[in-house]
Amino acid sequence: MEETEKKALLEKLADLPIMQYAFLDVSEIQFRERVRYICETECPQYGKSWACPPAVGTVEECRERCQGYQGAFLFTTPAQVQDIRDLKETLAAREGHEAVTRQVRDVFQEAGWKVRVLSTESCAICGACSYPQEPCRHPDKMFPCVESYGILVTELAEQNAIEFQMGDNIITWFSLVFFRR
C-alpha cells in the first residue's frame, strides 16, 4: 500500500476509538500449530462456533487464505471493566471493539480493498451458534478469532511496539484486517 493510501485510510479512521495500530507485511505474520493447540486444549469454544477451530479450517488453510492479501492492519481498542477476573463482564466489554472492527472493515472496503477480518475470541453474536448443523446466521458480522488462525496476536503487538498491558481492569482488544485490491 502506498503512503498516500495509508494516509487517506488513517484520516478516515481518525474518528474511531483506535488506541494503537500498525500496518504489517503479511510475510511477517507467523501461523503456528501451537497456538491452535491452545485453542483445542484450553478454550471452551473449540468445536462450538463458526469463528473457531475446526470450523475455520486447518492452520495451513488459514495461512494460505491470509497470504493471498497484500498487507494487514493490526489495531487495538481499550475497554475498562470493574473486575478483570469476571469473565462475563470482560467478554461483554468486547462488543464495543467488535463495532469498531466493523467500522474499520467498512473504511477499507469503501476505499476499494477486499478484506478478511479476524478479531476477538469466539463470536458472541447469537445466543447459540448454529455450528455445525447450519451455516452461520450472520457471516457479515462474524469475524473469526485471530488465534483460531494460529496467530499469536501478542507476539505481533510486541514486534510492532503496540502496548497491550495497560494496568488493572483495562482490557486491550485486537483485530487484524487483511487487505488486497
C-alpha positions, 0 to 999 in steps of 0.5 A, a space after each residue: 500500500 502506498 503512503 498516500 493510501 495509508 494516509 487517506 485510510 488513517 484520516 478516515 479512521 481518525 474518528 474511531 476509538 483506535 488506541 494503537 495500530 500498525 500496518 504489517 507485511 503479511 510475510 511477517 505474520 507467523 501461523 503456528 500449530 501451537 497456538 491452535 493447540 491452545 485453542 483445542 486444549 484450553 478454550 471452551 469454544 473449540 468445536 462450538 462456533 463458526 469463528 473457531 477451530 475446526 470450523 475455520 479450517 486447518 492452520 495451513 488453510 488459514 495461512 494460505 487464505 491470509 497470504 493471498 492479501 497484500 498487507 494487514 492492519 493490526 489495531 487495538 481498542 481499550 475497554 475498562 471493566 470493574 473486575 478483570 477476573 469476571 469473565 462475563 463482564 470482560 467478554 461483554 466489554 468486547 462488543 464495543 471493539 467488535 463495532 469498531 472492527 466493523 467500522 474499520 472493515 467498512 473504511 477499507 472496503 469503501 476505499 476499494 480493498 477486499 478484506 478478511 477480518 479476524 478479531 476477538 475470541 469466539 463470536 458472541 453474536 447469537 445466543 447459540 451458534 448454529 455450528 455445525 448443523 447450519 451455516 452461520 446466521 450472520 457471516 457479515 458480522 462474524 469475524 473469526 478469532 485471530 488465534 483460531 488462525 494460529 496467530 499469536 496476536 501478542 507476539 505481533 503487538 510486541 514486534 510492532 511496539 503496540 502496548 497491550 498491558 495497560 494496568 488493572 481492569 483495562 482490557 486491550 482488544 485486537 483485530 487484524 484486517 487483511 487487505 488486497 485490491 
